[in-house]
Amino acid sequence: MTVTAVRKDPDALTLTLTAEFDASPERVWQLWADPRQLERWWGPPTYPATFTRHDLAPGSRVEYHMTGPEGDQPRGYWDVLEVDPPRSLAFRDGFANEDGSPNEELPQTIARVTIADIGGGRTRMSIESVFPSAEAMEQIVAMGVEEGLTQAVGQIDAILAEDAVVRRS
Amino acid sequence: MQTGTDIDRVFAALADPTRRDIVRRSIAGQEGVAELADHYPMSFAAVQKHVAVLERAGLVTKQRIGRRKVVRTHADGLAAARRVLDHYEELWRGRIDRMADLITEDTEGTDKTRETQA
């Protein structure tokens, strides 16, 4: 198992995942630092990501879009906060408007990535996501309802069944 | 805990795109039914009906602010937080699995990244 620990704190609005890889810290860092590699894991297979701007320097903005099965292209950005290759990266992760500008109405999360050599050719990476407020959580849930977030928590069957009922009536 | 019927009601309420939009717009709790109705190409009565369905499902409540009555999305903050954290856990697990796949490709010699490293 790659993921070795998950810590969720609904009160502190924080999620931390820890994973271990059979690779050096430099190799794991490359997954973040090389945009062509990042594109191969950031988005799910149904929503591959394309990074159109990518410079991991404090204060710089990373821009990307994802391409959905219907050709829809949700956009996002990172504001890079801290960079210490190959040990750590922190960025603000937000949603962008169609023109690529940050969508200030939607909540941003802060992601902190730490990468450490644990010996034996293995590397531990932890990712901490911090959400801004309980209201932001409600907003993400409401948005997700629209985008099928509920599918991810295994409720798709119920939605589809209800959808069919409502359409028929 | 919610009962089966409560959940059925929630999903039925959310199966309609207009109602999903009302839930999203009402997070801020600024608009009454009349203002909400301005956003949709349908009658005030039709929007009022949608709001009533959402109210019965417990997804929105009407709150009085001064002389106005606004519609506000009713979400249990902590439950919302749990759902978002669960969702992000899934999201990151998927990402980490794909990262691990890329690293495995290195050792299998099918790694295409060498071209991009130059």
Interface residues (C-beta under 8 A of the other chain):
Chain A: T2 V3 V6 K8 D9 P10 D11 L13 L15 L17 A19 F21 D22 A23 R27 V28 Q30 L31 D34 R36 Q37 R40 W41 W42 P44 T109 M125 I127 S129 F131 A134 E135 M137 E138 Q139 I140 V141 A142 M143 G144 V145 E146 L149 A152 V153 Q155 A158 I159 A161 E162 D163 V165 V166
Chain B: I7 D8 F11 A12 L14 A15 D16 P17 R20 D21 V23 R24 I27 T73 A75 G77 L78 A80 A81 R82 R83 V84 L85 D86 H87 Y88 E89 E90 L91 W92 R93 G94 R95 I96 D97 R98 M99 A100 D101 L102 I103 D106 T107 T113 T116 Q117
